Amino acid sequence: MTGEAGAPLPTPPVGSPTLVRTAAVSDAEPVVEVYVASWNAGFGTLMPHRVVDEALVDRWRTDLVDVGVWRVAVDSGSGWILGFAGTRPSRDPLDPDLGELDTIAVAPDCWRRGVGSVLMRDAIDVMARAGYAEAVLWTLADYPLGQDFYRRTGWSASGEARAEGRQVAFRRRLR
């Protein structure tokens, strides 16, 4: 993984404060690096591996400012992006009164260090402030690592499924 200037991202020290801020267009490349590293490490053999390429970076440049609310977790010492989360109105089910956790991803070197929990608390707060009473997220049915994290952060399996049962929904009350 590289920083904004292409320098390697060291693992932040344990207990290093994590700040969360609104994502900017300039965050696209480090966000993609986190996204791809997290995707490949988390989904392993469940999904095809992804690669960082200019088309993906360009897509994220647009999405970070035009699609939902995107927030990044930043190491307070170095300023490097450690993870990110995006929220929006629900797409499935299509319901403007239901929030959706679109994506949450953390650099694998930062897993189990509190970064994901900080991002999740922030995402829940963003959706609650937007006026949603409830939120939904979709994850792979065969992804216990993610599902365990969602349960630990207050989400419950809803029984909803899509993509021929390959994806399952979790829901959470926001207020």
PyMOL CGO cylinders between C-alpha atoms (Angstrom):
from pymol import cmd
from pymol.cgo import CYLINDER

trace = [
    CYLINDER, 0.00, 0.00, 0.00, 1.22, 3.52, -0.65, 0.3, 1, 1, 1, 1, 1, 1,
    CYLINDER, 1.22, 3.52, -0.65, 0.49, 6.95, 0.74, 0.3, 1, 1, 1, 1, 1, 1,
    CYLINDER, 0.49, 6.95, 0.74, -0.54, 10.02, -1.20, 0.3, 1, 1, 1, 1, 1, 1,
    CYLINDER, -0.54, 10.02, -1.20, 3.02, 10.53, -2.42, 0.3, 1, 1, 1, 1, 1, 1,
    CYLINDER, 3.02, 10.53, -2.42, 3.61, 6.83, -3.15, 0.3, 1, 1, 1, 1, 1, 1,
    CYLINDER, 3.61, 6.83, -3.15, 5.53, 6.13, 0.07, 0.3, 1, 1, 1, 1, 1, 1,
    CYLINDER, 5.53, 6.13, 0.07, 4.87, 2.81, 1.83, 0.3, 1, 1, 1, 1, 1, 1,
    CYLINDER, 4.87, 2.81, 1.83, 2.25, 2.97, 4.56, 0.3, 1, 1, 1, 1, 1, 1,
    CYLINDER, 2.25, 2.97, 4.56, 3.68, 1.67, 7.83, 0.3, 1, 1, 1, 1, 1, 1,
    CYLINDER, 3.68, 1.67, 7.83, 1.37, 0.02, 10.31, 0.3, 1, 1, 1, 1, 1, 1,
    CYLINDER, 1.37, 0.02, 10.31, 0.44, 2.74, 12.82, 0.3, 1, 1, 1, 1, 1, 1,
    CYLINDER, 0.44, 2.74, 12.82, 1.47, 2.13, 16.42, 0.3, 1, 1, 1, 1, 1, 1,
    CYLINDER, 1.47, 2.13, 16.42, -1.04, 0.37, 18.62, 0.3, 1, 1, 1, 1, 1, 1,
    CYLINDER, -1.04, 0.37, 18.62, -3.22, 3.00, 20.21, 0.3, 1, 1, 1, 1, 1, 1,
    CYLINDER, -3.22, 3.00, 20.21, -2.41, 5.62, 17.58, 0.3, 1, 1, 1, 1, 1, 1,
    CYLINDER, -2.41, 5.62, 17.58, -5.39, 7.99, 17.52, 0.3, 1, 1, 1, 1, 1, 1,
    CYLINDER, -5.39, 7.99, 17.52, -7.63, 7.61, 14.51, 0.3, 1, 1, 1, 1, 1, 1,
    CYLINDER, -7.63, 7.61, 14.51, -9.46, 10.65, 13.20, 0.3, 1, 1, 1, 1, 1, 1,
    CYLINDER, -9.46, 10.65, 13.20, -12.45, 10.50, 10.84, 0.3, 1, 1, 1, 1, 1, 1,
    CYLINDER, -12.45, 10.50, 10.84, -13.09, 13.17, 8.26, 0.3, 1, 1, 1, 1, 1, 1,
    CYLINDER, -13.09, 13.17, 8.26, -15.10, 13.66, 5.08, 0.3, 1, 1, 1, 1, 1, 1,
    CYLINDER, -15.10, 13.66, 5.08, -13.41, 12.12, 2.05, 0.3, 1, 1, 1, 1, 1, 1,
    CYLINDER, -13.41, 12.12, 2.05, -12.10, 14.35, -0.74, 0.3, 1, 1, 1, 1, 1, 1,
    CYLINDER, -12.10, 14.35, -0.74, -11.37, 13.71, -4.41, 0.3, 1, 1, 1, 1, 1, 1,
    CYLINDER, -11.37, 13.71, -4.41, -7.67, 13.69, -3.54, 0.3, 1, 1, 1, 1, 1, 1,
    CYLINDER, -7.67, 13.69, -3.54, -8.31, 10.64, -1.32, 0.3, 1, 1, 1, 1, 1, 1,
    CYLINDER, -8.31, 10.64, -1.32, -9.29, 8.43, -4.26, 0.3, 1, 1, 1, 1, 1, 1,
    CYLINDER, -9.29, 8.43, -4.26, -5.98, 6.64, -4.76, 0.3, 1, 1, 1, 1, 1, 1,
    CYLINDER, -5.98, 6.64, -4.76, -5.36, 5.72, -1.08, 0.3, 1, 1, 1, 1, 1, 1,
    CYLINDER, -5.36, 5.72, -1.08, -9.05, 4.77, -0.73, 0.3, 1, 1, 1, 1, 1, 1,
    CYLINDER, -9.05, 4.77, -0.73, -8.71, 2.41, -3.71, 0.3, 1, 1, 1, 1, 1, 1,
    CYLINDER, -8.71, 2.41, -3.71, -5.55, 0.92, -2.22, 0.3, 1, 1, 1, 1, 1, 1,
    CYLINDER, -5.55, 0.92, -2.22, -7.38, 0.22, 1.06, 0.3, 1, 1, 1, 1, 1, 1,
    CYLINDER, -7.38, 0.22, 1.06, -10.44, -1.06, -0.83, 0.3, 1, 1, 1, 1, 1, 1,
    CYLINDER, -10.44, -1.06, -0.83, -8.45, -3.52, -2.95, 0.3, 1, 1, 1, 1, 1, 1,
    CYLINDER, -8.45, -3.52, -2.95, -6.22, -4.74, -0.10, 0.3, 1, 1, 1, 1, 1, 1,
    CYLINDER, -6.22, -4.74, -0.10, -9.22, -5.22, 2.20, 0.3, 1, 1, 1, 1, 1, 1,
    CYLINDER, -9.22, -5.22, 2.20, -11.29, -6.90, -0.53, 0.3, 1, 1, 1, 1, 1, 1,
    CYLINDER, -11.29, -6.90, -0.53, -8.53, -9.37, -1.41, 0.3, 1, 1, 1, 1, 1, 1,
    CYLINDER, -8.53, -9.37, -1.41, -7.63, -10.19, 2.20, 0.3, 1, 1, 1, 1, 1, 1,
    CYLINDER, -7.63, -10.19, 2.20, -11.21, -10.41, 3.43, 0.3, 1, 1, 1, 1, 1, 1,
    CYLINDER, -11.21, -10.41, 3.43, -12.96, -12.19, 0.62, 0.3, 1, 1, 1, 1, 1, 1,
    CYLINDER, -12.96, -12.19, 0.62, -10.06, -14.53, -0.25, 0.3, 1, 1, 1, 1, 1, 1,
    CYLINDER, -10.06, -14.53, -0.25, -11.51, -17.28, -2.40, 0.3, 1, 1, 1, 1, 1, 1,
    CYLINDER, -11.51, -17.28, -2.40, -15.10, -16.02, -2.11, 0.3, 1, 1, 1, 1, 1, 1,
    CYLINDER, -15.10, -16.02, -2.11, -14.73, -13.32, -4.77, 0.3, 1, 1, 1, 1, 1, 1,
    CYLINDER, -14.73, -13.32, -4.77, -12.36, -12.61, -7.67, 0.3, 1, 1, 1, 1, 1, 1,
    CYLINDER, -12.36, -12.61, -7.67, -9.31, -10.63, -6.63, 0.3, 1, 1, 1, 1, 1, 1,
    CYLINDER, -9.31, -10.63, -6.63, -9.23, -6.95, -7.50, 0.3, 1, 1, 1, 1, 1, 1,
    CYLINDER, -9.23, -6.95, -7.50, -6.36, -4.79, -8.69, 0.3, 1, 1, 1, 1, 1, 1,
    CYLINDER, -6.36, -4.79, -8.69, -5.64, -1.10, -8.36, 0.3, 1, 1, 1, 1, 1, 1,
    CYLINDER, -5.64, -1.10, -8.36, -5.94, 0.49, -11.78, 0.3, 1, 1, 1, 1, 1, 1,
    CYLINDER, -5.94, 0.49, -11.78, -6.68, 3.93, -13.18, 0.3, 1, 1, 1, 1, 1, 1,
    CYLINDER, -6.68, 3.93, -13.18, -10.29, 3.05, -14.08, 0.3, 1, 1, 1, 1, 1, 1,
    CYLINDER, -10.29, 3.05, -14.08, -11.03, 2.09, -10.46, 0.3, 1, 1, 1, 1, 1, 1,
    CYLINDER, -11.03, 2.09, -10.46, -9.31, 5.22, -9.13, 0.3, 1, 1, 1, 1, 1, 1,
    CYLINDER, -9.31, 5.22, -9.13, -11.33, 7.35, -11.58, 0.3, 1, 1, 1, 1, 1, 1,
    CYLINDER, -11.33, 7.35, -11.58, -14.58, 5.70, -10.45, 0.3, 1, 1, 1, 1, 1, 1,
    CYLINDER, -14.58, 5.70, -10.45, -13.76, 6.44, -6.82, 0.3, 1, 1, 1, 1, 1, 1,
    CYLINDER, -13.76, 6.44, -6.82, -12.85, 10.06, -7.65, 0.3, 1, 1, 1, 1, 1, 1,
    CYLINDER, -12.85, 10.06, -7.65, -16.44, 10.48, -8.79, 0.3, 1, 1, 1, 1, 1, 1,
    CYLINDER, -16.44, 10.48, -8.79, -18.11, 8.35, -6.11, 0.3, 1, 1, 1, 1, 1, 1,
    CYLINDER, -18.11, 8.35, -6.11, -16.32, 10.04, -3.20, 0.3, 1, 1, 1, 1, 1, 1,
    CYLINDER, -16.32, 10.04, -3.20, -17.97, 13.36, -3.99, 0.3, 1, 1, 1, 1, 1, 1,
    CYLINDER, -17.97, 13.36, -3.99, -21.12, 12.44, -5.92, 0.3, 1, 1, 1, 1, 1, 1,
    CYLINDER, -21.12, 12.44, -5.92, -22.51, 9.26, -4.34, 0.3, 1, 1, 1, 1, 1, 1,
    CYLINDER, -22.51, 9.26, -4.34, -23.60, 9.28, -0.70, 0.3, 1, 1, 1, 1, 1, 1,
    CYLINDER, -23.60, 9.28, -0.70, -21.44, 10.41, 2.20, 0.3, 1, 1, 1, 1, 1, 1,
    CYLINDER, -21.44, 10.41, 2.20, -17.90, 9.04, 2.33, 0.3, 1, 1, 1, 1, 1, 1,
    CYLINDER, -17.90, 9.04, 2.33, -15.69, 9.34, 5.39, 0.3, 1, 1, 1, 1, 1, 1,
    CYLINDER, -15.69, 9.34, 5.39, -12.09, 8.27, 5.86, 0.3, 1, 1, 1, 1, 1, 1,
    CYLINDER, -12.09, 8.27, 5.86, -10.27, 7.09, 8.97, 0.3, 1, 1, 1, 1, 1, 1,
    CYLINDER, -10.27, 7.09, 8.97, -6.90, 8.79, 9.14, 0.3, 1, 1, 1, 1, 1, 1,
    CYLINDER, -6.90, 8.79, 9.14, -3.88, 8.08, 11.33, 0.3, 1, 1, 1, 1, 1, 1,
    CYLINDER, -3.88, 8.08, 11.33, -3.50, 11.28, 13.36, 0.3, 1, 1, 1, 1, 1, 1,
    CYLINDER, -3.50, 11.28, 13.36, 0.30, 11.15, 13.26, 0.3, 1, 1, 1, 1, 1, 1,
    CYLINDER, 0.30, 11.15, 13.26, 0.97, 10.44, 9.60, 0.3, 1, 1, 1, 1, 1, 1,
    CYLINDER, 0.97, 10.44, 9.60, -2.30, 11.55, 7.99, 0.3, 1, 1, 1, 1, 1, 1,
    CYLINDER, -2.30, 11.55, 7.99, -2.48, 8.27, 6.05, 0.3, 1, 1, 1, 1, 1, 1,
    CYLINDER, -2.48, 8.27, 6.05, -5.85, 6.77, 5.27, 0.3, 1, 1, 1, 1, 1, 1,
    CYLINDER, -5.85, 6.77, 5.27, -6.42, 3.55, 7.22, 0.3, 1, 1, 1, 1, 1, 1,
    CYLINDER, -6.42, 3.55, 7.22, -10.00, 2.86, 6.15, 0.3, 1, 1, 1, 1, 1, 1,
    CYLINDER, -10.00, 2.86, 6.15, -13.22, 4.37, 4.90, 0.3, 1, 1, 1, 1, 1, 1,
    CYLINDER, -13.22, 4.37, 4.90, -16.99, 4.02, 5.02, 0.3, 1, 1, 1, 1, 1, 1,
    CYLINDER, -16.99, 4.02, 5.02, -19.79, 5.23, 2.79, 0.3, 1, 1, 1, 1, 1, 1,
    CYLINDER, -19.79, 5.23, 2.79, -23.46, 5.77, 3.58, 0.3, 1, 1, 1, 1, 1, 1,
    CYLINDER, -23.46, 5.77, 3.58, -26.45, 6.65, 1.41, 0.3, 1, 1, 1, 1, 1, 1,
    CYLINDER, -26.45, 6.65, 1.41, -30.20, 6.14, 1.03, 0.3, 1, 1, 1, 1, 1, 1,
    CYLINDER, -30.20, 6.14, 1.03, -30.98, 2.44, 0.68, 0.3, 1, 1, 1, 1, 1, 1,
    CYLINDER, -30.98, 2.44, 0.68, -30.90, 0.99, -2.82, 0.3, 1, 1, 1, 1, 1, 1,
    CYLINDER, -30.90, 0.99, -2.82, -32.22, -2.46, -1.92, 0.3, 1, 1, 1, 1, 1, 1,
    CYLINDER, -32.22, -2.46, -1.92, -34.89, -2.15, -0.81, 0.3, 1, 1, 1, 1, 1, 1,
    CYLINDER, -34.89, -2.15, -0.81, -35.32, 1.16, -2.58, 0.3, 1, 1, 1, 1, 1, 1,
    CYLINDER, -35.32, 1.16, -2.58, -36.48, 3.28, 0.35, 0.3, 1, 1, 1, 1, 1, 1,
    CYLINDER, -36.48, 3.28, 0.35, -35.43, 6.92, 0.85, 0.3, 1, 1, 1, 1, 1, 1,
    CYLINDER, -35.43, 6.92, 0.85, -36.25, 6.63, 4.57, 0.3, 1, 1, 1, 1, 1, 1,
    CYLINDER, -36.25, 6.63, 4.57, -33.85, 3.71, 5.10, 0.3, 1, 1, 1, 1, 1, 1,
    CYLINDER, -33.85, 3.71, 5.10, -30.11, 4.39, 5.29, 0.3, 1, 1, 1, 1, 1, 1,
    CYLINDER, -30.11, 4.39, 5.29, -27.55, 2.03, 3.80, 0.3, 1, 1, 1, 1, 1, 1,
    CYLINDER, -27.55, 2.03, 3.80, -24.00, 1.29, 4.82, 0.3, 1, 1, 1, 1, 1, 1,
    CYLINDER, -24.00, 1.29, 4.82, -22.67, 1.08, 1.27, 0.3, 1, 1, 1, 1, 1, 1,
    CYLINDER, -22.67, 1.08, 1.27, -19.10, 0.05, 2.05, 0.3, 1, 1, 1, 1, 1, 1,
    CYLINDER, -19.10, 0.05, 2.05, -16.78, -0.15, 5.02, 0.3, 1, 1, 1, 1, 1, 1,
    CYLINDER, -16.78, -0.15, 5.02, -13.16, -1.18, 4.51, 0.3, 1, 1, 1, 1, 1, 1,
    CYLINDER, -13.16, -1.18, 4.51, -10.02, -1.08, 6.62, 0.3, 1, 1, 1, 1, 1, 1,
    CYLINDER, -10.02, -1.08, 6.62, -6.43, -1.72, 5.56, 0.3, 1, 1, 1, 1, 1, 1,
    CYLINDER, -6.43, -1.72, 5.56, -5.67, -5.34, 6.57, 0.3, 1, 1, 1, 1, 1, 1,
    CYLINDER, -5.67, -5.34, 6.57, -2.65, -4.22, 8.66, 0.3, 1, 1, 1, 1, 1, 1,
    CYLINDER, -2.65, -4.22, 8.66, -5.13, -2.25, 10.79, 0.3, 1, 1, 1, 1, 1, 1,
    CYLINDER, -5.13, -2.25, 10.79, -7.71, -5.01, 11.33, 0.3, 1, 1, 1, 1, 1, 1,
    CYLINDER, -7.71, -5.01, 11.33, -8.60, -5.65, 14.97, 0.3, 1, 1, 1, 1, 1, 1,
    CYLINDER, -8.60, -5.65, 14.97, -7.03, -2.35, 16.03, 0.3, 1, 1, 1, 1, 1, 1,
    CYLINDER, -7.03, -2.35, 16.03, -10.24, -0.34, 16.45, 0.3, 1, 1, 1, 1, 1, 1,
    CYLINDER, -10.24, -0.34, 16.45, -10.24, 1.45, 13.09, 0.3, 1, 1, 1, 1, 1, 1,
    CYLINDER, -10.24, 1.45, 13.09, -13.32, -0.40, 11.83, 0.3, 1, 1, 1, 1, 1, 1,
    CYLINDER, -13.32, -0.40, 11.83, -15.19, 0.29, 15.06, 0.3, 1, 1, 1, 1, 1, 1,
    CYLINDER, -15.19, 0.29, 15.06, -14.37, 4.00, 14.84, 0.3, 1, 1, 1, 1, 1, 1,
    CYLINDER, -14.37, 4.00, 14.84, -15.60, 4.06, 11.24, 0.3, 1, 1, 1, 1, 1, 1,
    CYLINDER, -15.60, 4.06, 11.24, -18.75, 2.12, 12.09, 0.3, 1, 1, 1, 1, 1, 1,
    CYLINDER, -18.75, 2.12, 12.09, -19.67, 4.46, 14.96, 0.3, 1, 1, 1, 1, 1, 1,
    CYLINDER, -19.67, 4.46, 14.96, -19.12, 7.40, 12.63, 0.3, 1, 1, 1, 1, 1, 1,
    CYLINDER, -19.12, 7.40, 12.63, -21.21, 5.86, 9.81, 0.3, 1, 1, 1, 1, 1, 1,
    CYLINDER, -21.21, 5.86, 9.81, -24.07, 5.13, 12.20, 0.3, 1, 1, 1, 1, 1, 1,
    CYLINDER, -24.07, 5.13, 12.20, -23.90, 8.70, 13.48, 0.3, 1, 1, 1, 1, 1, 1,
    CYLINDER, -23.90, 8.70, 13.48, -23.89, 10.10, 9.92, 0.3, 1, 1, 1, 1, 1, 1,
    CYLINDER, -23.89, 10.10, 9.92, -27.00, 8.08, 9.02, 0.3, 1, 1, 1, 1, 1, 1,
    CYLINDER, -27.00, 8.08, 9.02, -28.80, 9.02, 12.27, 0.3, 1, 1, 1, 1, 1, 1,
    CYLINDER, -28.80, 9.02, 12.27, -28.03, 12.72, 11.70, 0.3, 1, 1, 1, 1, 1, 1,
    CYLINDER, -28.03, 12.72, 11.70, -29.39, 12.36, 8.15, 0.3, 1, 1, 1, 1, 1, 1,
    CYLINDER, -29.39, 12.36, 8.15, -32.72, 11.37, 9.73, 0.3, 1, 1, 1, 1, 1, 1,
    CYLINDER, -32.72, 11.37, 9.73, -32.78, 7.64, 9.04, 0.3, 1, 1, 1, 1, 1, 1,
    CYLINDER, -32.78, 7.64, 9.04, -34.41, 5.57, 11.77, 0.3, 1, 1, 1, 1, 1, 1,
    CYLINDER, -34.41, 5.57, 11.77, -32.93, 2.30, 10.47, 0.3, 1, 1, 1, 1, 1, 1,
    CYLINDER, -32.93, 2.30, 10.47, -30.10, 1.18, 8.20, 0.3, 1, 1, 1, 1, 1, 1,
    CYLINDER, -30.10, 1.18, 8.20, -29.32, -1.85, 6.06, 0.3, 1, 1, 1, 1, 1, 1,
    CYLINDER, -29.32, -1.85, 6.06, -26.08, -3.35, 4.78, 0.3, 1, 1, 1, 1, 1, 1,
    CYLINDER, -26.08, -3.35, 4.78, -25.44, -6.27, 2.43, 0.3, 1, 1, 1, 1, 1, 1,
    CYLINDER, -25.44, -6.27, 2.43, -22.61, -8.75, 2.79, 0.3, 1, 1, 1, 1, 1, 1,
    CYLINDER, -22.61, -8.75, 2.79, -21.64, -12.14, 1.44, 0.3, 1, 1, 1, 1, 1, 1,
    CYLINDER, -21.64, -12.14, 1.44, -23.57, -15.03, 2.96, 0.3, 1, 1, 1, 1, 1, 1,
    CYLINDER, -23.57, -15.03, 2.96, -20.35, -17.02, 3.43, 0.3, 1, 1, 1, 1, 1, 1,
    CYLINDER, -20.35, -17.02, 3.43, -18.35, -14.25, 5.11, 0.3, 1, 1, 1, 1, 1, 1,
    CYLINDER, -18.35, -14.25, 5.11, -18.29, -14.92, 8.87, 0.3, 1, 1, 1, 1, 1, 1,
    CYLINDER, -18.29, -14.92, 8.87, -15.46, -12.43, 9.53, 0.3, 1, 1, 1, 1, 1, 1,
    CYLINDER, -15.46, -12.43, 9.53, -17.59, -9.53, 8.31, 0.3, 1, 1, 1, 1, 1, 1,
    CYLINDER, -17.59, -9.53, 8.31, -20.81, -10.84, 9.83, 0.3, 1, 1, 1, 1, 1, 1,
    CYLINDER, -20.81, -10.84, 9.83, -19.15, -11.20, 13.24, 0.3, 1, 1, 1, 1, 1, 1,
    CYLINDER, -19.15, -11.20, 13.24, -17.96, -7.58, 13.02, 0.3, 1, 1, 1, 1, 1, 1,
    CYLINDER, -17.96, -7.58, 13.02, -21.45, -6.37, 12.07, 0.3, 1, 1, 1, 1, 1, 1,
    CYLINDER, -21.45, -6.37, 12.07, -23.01, -8.24, 15.00, 0.3, 1, 1, 1, 1, 1, 1,
    CYLINDER, -23.01, -8.24, 15.00, -20.42, -6.86, 17.43, 0.3, 1, 1, 1, 1, 1, 1,
    CYLINDER, -20.42, -6.86, 17.43, -21.27, -3.33, 16.25, 0.3, 1, 1, 1, 1, 1, 1,
    CYLINDER, -21.27, -3.33, 16.25, -25.03, -3.71, 16.81, 0.3, 1, 1, 1, 1, 1, 1,
    CYLINDER, -25.03, -3.71, 16.81, -26.33, -5.06, 13.48, 0.3, 1, 1, 1, 1, 1, 1,
    CYLINDER, -26.33, -5.06, 13.48, -28.64, -8.09, 13.21, 0.3, 1, 1, 1, 1, 1, 1,
    CYLINDER, -28.64, -8.09, 13.21, -29.23, -10.48, 10.33, 0.3, 1, 1, 1, 1, 1, 1,
    CYLINDER, -29.23, -10.48, 10.33, -32.61, -9.54, 8.82, 0.3, 1, 1, 1, 1, 1, 1,
    CYLINDER, -32.61, -9.54, 8.82, -33.33, -12.73, 6.89, 0.3, 1, 1, 1, 1, 1, 1,
    CYLINDER, -33.33, -12.73, 6.89, -33.27, -10.86, 3.56, 0.3, 1, 1, 1, 1, 1, 1,
    CYLINDER, -33.27, -10.86, 3.56, -31.20, -12.32, 0.75, 0.3, 1, 1, 1, 1, 1, 1,
    CYLINDER, -31.20, -12.32, 0.75, -30.39, -11.44, -2.86, 0.3, 1, 1, 1, 1, 1, 1,
    CYLINDER, -30.39, -11.44, -2.86, -28.17, -12.62, -5.68, 0.3, 1, 1, 1, 1, 1, 1,
    CYLINDER, -28.17, -12.62, -5.68, -29.57, -16.14, -5.42, 0.3, 1, 1, 1, 1, 1, 1,
    CYLINDER, -29.57, -16.14, -5.42, -28.76, -16.22, -1.70, 0.3, 1, 1, 1, 1, 1, 1,
    CYLINDER, -28.76, -16.22, -1.70, -25.10, -15.21, -2.08, 0.3, 1, 1, 1, 1, 1, 1,
    CYLINDER, -25.10, -15.21, -2.08, -25.71, -11.93, -0.24, 0.3, 1, 1, 1, 1, 1, 1,
    CYLINDER, -25.71, -11.93, -0.24, -27.53, -11.40, 3.05, 0.3, 1, 1, 1, 1, 1, 1,
    CYLINDER, -27.53, -11.40, 3.05, -28.75, -8.25, 4.76, 0.3, 1, 1, 1, 1, 1, 1,
    CYLINDER, -28.75, -8.25, 4.76, -28.13, -6.93, 8.23, 0.3, 1, 1, 1, 1, 1, 1,
    CYLINDER, -28.13, -6.93, 8.23, -30.19, -4.14, 9.79, 0.3, 1, 1, 1, 1, 1, 1,
    CYLINDER, -30.19, -4.14, 9.79, -29.73, -1.78, 12.68, 0.3, 1, 1, 1, 1, 1, 1,
    CYLINDER, -29.73, -1.78, 12.68, -31.95, 0.75, 14.43, 0.3, 1, 1, 1, 1, 1, 1,
    CYLINDER, -31.95, 0.75, 14.43, -30.34, 4.17, 14.44, 0.3, 1, 1, 1, 1, 1, 1,
    CYLINDER, -30.34, 4.17, 14.44, -32.56, 5.90, 16.99, 0.3, 1, 1, 1, 1, 1, 1,
]
cmd.load_cgo(trace, "trace")
